[in-house]
Structures are given as structure tokens and as C-alpha cells.
Amino acid sequence: MKKILLVEDDTTLHTIYREALEPHDIEVTAVTTGKEALEKAKSLAPDLVILDIMLPGGLNGFDVAERLKQDPATASVPLLVLTNLDSEKQSADAVGAAYLVKTNTSLDAIVAKVTELLHI
């Protein structure tokens, strides 16, 4: 089973993504803040991290991405930025993350991208 760390402050989306991904043998662990994400990424050793950009608590998704990439324990974990901000593709590219805009992407397309990034 593949493990995903979902960093998203909208808890309704936690349920939606979990229900869409679990049938693909993907375990979803969700957190709501950047601080939680950094802590959980070390203990979980996820196969993929999905990041929203706008997060409460002082760290945004790009802050988290940069710190994950700087830490040897998480540097090789693929990242997917999944946000409603359609102007951040360059920033996502700069941290080596795939990028999807939630409002422009169907749930099926999100699942397809996740399974592509996980090679399943």
C-alpha cells in the first residue's frame, strides 16, 4: 500500500480525497498545517506529499515543500501542489512539484495524477 501525506486545511477535502484514493490501495494521512506536515512527513515516510498552498499557522505549502526538499529524509519524496491559486505554477516548478489547480481539475484527473506520480 502506498502512503500519501495530504496537507490541506479543508477537512471536507480530506474525506473526498481519501474516499477517491483508498480504492487504489493508497493510504491517506491528512494534516491541516505546515508544522504538522513537517512533523508527520518524518514519521510517516510518505510515498507522495500533496500540498495546498494557503495553510494556517504561518507556513504555506511552498515553505513546507522547500523544507521537505532540504531534509535528506524527505528530499526524494515527490510533491504535488494542489491549490486554487492558478498563478503559482512557476513556484511549484521551482521546488520540483507537480501542480494542479483544484477548481480546474476533476477528481478523476487528480486521482490519475496521483497514481501517475506513485507509478501505480
C-alpha positions in Angstrom: 0.0 0.0 0.0 1.3 3.5 -0.9 1.2 6.2 1.6 0.2 9.8 0.9 0.5 12.8 3.2 -2.3 15.3 2.4 -1.6 18.8 3.7 -4.9 20.6 3.3 -6.8 22.9 5.7 -10.2 22.0 4.3 -11.2 18.9 6.2 -14.1 18.2 3.8 -11.5 17.7 1.1 -9.7 15.2 3.4 -12.7 12.9 3.1 -13.2 13.4 -0.6 -9.6 12.7 -1.5 -9.4 9.7 1.0 -12.6 8.1 -0.5 -11.3 8.6 -4.0 -7.8 7.3 -3.4 -8.2 4.4 -1.0 -9.8 2.1 -3.6 -6.4 2.4 -5.4 -4.6 0.9 -2.4 -3.5 4.3 -1.3 -3.5 5.2 2.4 -4.2 8.9 3.1 -2.9 10.7 6.2 -4.2 14.2 6.4 -3.0 17.2 8.3 -4.1 20.8 8.3 -1.0 22.9 8.9 2.6 23.2 7.6 4.0 22.4 11.0 2.0 19.2 11.3 3.1 18.3 7.8 6.8 18.6 8.6 6.4 16.5 11.7 4.2 13.8 10.0 6.4 13.6 6.9 9.3 12.4 9.1 7.4 9.8 11.0 5.2 8.6 8.1 7.8 8.4 5.3 5.1 9.0 2.7 5.4 8.0 -1.0 3.9 11.3 -2.0 3.0 14.6 -0.3 0.0 16.6 -1.6 0.2 20.3 -0.6 -2.3 23.1 -0.6 -0.5 26.5 -0.7 -2.7 28.5 1.6 -2.4 27.0 5.1 -3.0 28.3 8.6 -0.2 28.6 11.2 2.5 30.5 9.5 3.9 28.0 7.0 2.4 27.9 3.5 2.7 25.0 1.1 5.8 26.3 -0.6 7.5 26.7 2.8 6.8 23.1 3.5 8.0 22.0 0.1 11.3 23.8 0.5 11.9 22.3 3.9 11.0 18.8 2.7 13.4 19.1 -0.1 16.2 20.4 2.2 15.8 17.4 4.6 17.7 14.3 3.4 15.0 12.1 5.0 12.3 13.6 2.7 14.2 15.2 -0.2 13.3 12.4 -2.6 9.5 12.3 -1.8 7.5 13.5 -4.8 5.3 16.6 -4.3 2.0 17.6 -5.8 0.8 21.1 -5.2 -3.0 21.1 -5.3 -4.4 24.6 -4.9 -7.0 27.1 -6.1 -4.2 29.6 -6.9 -3.8 29.3 -10.7 -0.8 31.7 -10.7 1.7 29.5 -8.8 2.9 27.0 -11.5 6.4 28.6 -11.7 6.8 28.4 -7.9 5.7 24.8 -7.9 8.2 24.1 -10.7 11.0 25.8 -8.7 10.5 23.3 -5.8 10.2 20.4 -8.2 6.5 19.8 -7.5 3.8 18.7 -9.9 0.9 21.3 -10.0 -2.8 21.1 -10.3 -5.5 23.8 -9.8 -8.4 22.3 -7.8 -11.1 24.3 -9.4 -9.9 23.4 -12.9 -9.3 19.7 -12.3 -11.8 16.9 -11.9 -11.5 14.5 -9.1 -10.8 11.7 -11.6 -7.9 13.8 -13.0 -6.5 14.3 -9.5 -6.6 10.6 -8.9 -5.0 9.9 -12.3 -2.1 12.4 -11.4 -1.6 10.8 -8.0 -1.5 7.3 -9.4 0.9 8.5 -12.1 3.2 10.1 -9.5 3.1 6.9 -7.4 3.7 4.7 -10.5 0.6 2.6 -10.0 
